[in-house]
């Protein structure tokens, strides 16, 4: 497979196909093998839960007809090409309903009449003729898919669940047909020749019912994709030629001015150019509080506008919107395979032929050693063994959990690249968190205003009037704070920049100095006791600027990189999961430790250049630790790549989403704890599913094979157990079919528990 990929190089294209007829992990293995065998195919991956195959191929060497032919030759059907953003859906759901209903109704009639001797006696013909009339369409119409699947597998010298069902029900049906036509012959001399149409019809009905329940449950598992797709707008109000027109979303192009009215869903990604509002971004980021949007702010398609109105310039439309990127990433992640799933697929590929061998051995054993009529008990026991061993649950154990887990993560604003990353995340022992842009907002803000003899807002107004012309980060922060408070700025004259020291100007006739302590001391400014306060703020890692008016210091403004909301909670929740948190920063020791102290991180690595961060991560890995690195997705790219799991603080850009294995769309650091906890929850569910799938087979195959016969051979089974084990302890094949269907549905329902995933402040699930 690797050689092929290298051979076809960068000309490889990706295609997603909808596959019909897959029922178990063995089917996955066969379809993958069939597709991989097509000339020009670089790789093929099949997901049982979504019933899809993702194929990478060289267009000049492979085509859709060749891929479809390979799928059909393997005994399955190619239902079509899946369009981008198309939610998974079972194509067989409708037909399964009617086939299951007809089969179970036929089985119910047959069983009822078998139990009602007076009704049978009143018939003008032998009741077995009626049973044959009911069972034949069940076998040939409702059960047709089993024969098609089994024949395709046989052509490929393989076997699957369809093989087990087809062989098991055919034996019961054909034996019964033989009895109907040869009951009075010498073949049955000495034995009561009974038909088993109830067995064949009930098994087919129960298996089909199980598949229908699975399909419905899998539909619920793909609910996250459908929910995301439901956020897409169909139209947008666009300004064209000075007039607002309602245009189909497909006609909107980059650069268009889109009008967003109160309460409307934003149609495209864009930059606000006029107006302001609060926008609910929870459907994309998981953040419940609305976000203020003013001119220059970015907004995203699918989010919901509040009570304000604004205009945006479209920057991303169609497949280039953040919503489309998220849908695409979630689809790919749900279709990917965890290492644990690949193992299950391989096991299942050997499991089915092994079961057929065991069933044959069981038949021969009871044909020789069973109670009379031994051939009947041998037949029923072999059928029960074939039916109960179907590896349906095994095939669904991992992909359904991955599918639901990825969807739930997306709903919480956590994008996980693939199933392997999700599985690896549960092993994380150390989380390394970058300071700037991860624990902090990454933008200087005014944190403290200390005044001496003036009002706080008066001081800010004076400072902002001077700083508004400055491009220095501290000046920008002061100007932003003044605008946030709605302060009016005064006219300025005599403005002069003093490189390395600060600014000088006249505001309303007064001389104003803004800058460092050295500037104040050099100009002989009276400090008014502000020096000690400034020193205390500096020790907290903040930048301070003195503001002097007419030779007297009137205040100190401290500017710092403020903590992201939820940063301290994130650290507590991560540590509550038994994971160590380390802060990695390029800042000096005092500034780094000041932030670390606020969020509760004990271990700090300061003064690390971007080029050195990957090396620091490597040092932790050399100690045998599984390390996750959390950064902004751009400057920290080397460290994110070096870590076992890279987690990027998303900004809605391609770079952030493509950088790491996990992206937190809303930039909320609490998402790190959620991602780790979700990984543990998903892997826990997968293990539960696999345990029950294997335990089910390990426990019930011996029972179906007749291991209880020695227990009940002498005295017979207790009356209460006879509906299950008959007279001598042989499992009823009908109940075997019911148990098999129940195990598959149980696995899917267990996976659906992940839809209620929550993380509490202690890092646990609630």
WOLIN-V826548 format. One record per helix or strand of 2 or more residues. SS is the DSSP state (H for helix, E for strand). FROM is the first residue (numbers start at 1). LEN is the number of residues. Records with the same first field share a line. If there is no record, write none. Layout:
SS=FROM-LEN + FROM-LEN
//
This chain:
H=2-10 + 25-12 + 64-10 + 93-23 + 117-6 + 127-16 + 144-12 + 161-22 + 186-3 + 197-25 + 223-7 + 249-3 + 282-4 + 318-3 + 322-14 + 339-31 + 374-15 + 392-20 + 419-7 + 435-5 + 456-12 + 473-13 + 517-6 + 530-10 + 567-10 + 589-11 + 610-13 + 637-6 + 654-6 + 670-35 + 709-4 + 719-7 + 733-24
E=12-9 + 41-7 + 52-7 + 77-5 + 235-6 + 243-6 + 257-4 + 269-12 + 291-3 + 298-2 + 304-2 + 309-8 + 414-3 + 430-5 + 440-12 + 492-7 + 502-6 + 510-6 + 543-7 + 552-12 + 580-5 + 603-3 + 627-5 + 645-5 + 662-3
//
